[in-house]
Amino acid sequence: MHKLASRVNVIGSTKIEESLRIIEQHPEIISLGAGEPDFPAPKNVISAAERFLEKGYTHYSPMLGRKEL
C-alpha cells in the first residue's frame, strides 16, 4: 500500500465532484450534463458530420454560435 504525503489533505473536492454527489443523492434531479446516448447515430447525421469534417469543421464552434445554424 502506498502512503501519500499529508499535504494532499489540503486538496478539496471539485465542483463537479460535489455536483455528482448531490445528483446521486437526489434521484428527482435530472442531469443535463454530457451523456452517452443509448441509440446509434442516424445515417443522415453521420453523413452530415462527414461532410462538415471534410470542409474543415474540426474545432469547437465559436461561443456565440454560428449564424448559418
N, C-alpha and C positions, 0 to 999 in steps of 0.2 A: 504494500500500500504506500502511496506517495503522500508526503506531508507538504502542505502548502505554507508559504510564508504568511505570517499573521497579518501583514499589510493588505492581503486580499480581502480582509473583512471590511475594509472601508469602501469597497466597491458595492454600490447599491444596485437594485434591480432597475431594469429599463422600463419605460412607459409601456412598451409592447408587452413585456412580461406581466406587468400589472394588469393591463387590459385583458390579456388572455386568461389570467387567473379569475378576474371578475366575470368574464363570459362563461367560463367553466362552472362557476358557482350559481349562475342565473340563466337557466335554460330558456327563459322568456325573452332574452336578448337575442336579436338577430344580427349576426355579424355580417357587415357588408364589405369586409376586407377581402383580400385576394383569396381565391379558392380554386379548387380543381373541379372542372365540370364532370358530370357523370355521364356524358354523351360525347360521341365523336363530333369533330367539326364538320359541318355540311360541306359538300363538294364545292359549292359556289363560293364559300368563304375561303377555302383552301386555294381555289383558282385566283380569287381577288388578291389574296396575300402574296401569291407567287408573282402576279403582275406588278404589284407595288414594290416588292423586293427587287425585281429586275429593273425597275425605274430608279432604284437607289434609295428608296424609303427604308433605311435600315437603322434609324436612330429614333429616339423618343420624339414625339410631336412637341411643338412649342407649348409653353404653359398656357397661352391664351387660345390654343386650339388651331385648327386650320380652317380658313374661310371656305374652301371648297367642300368641307364636310358639313 
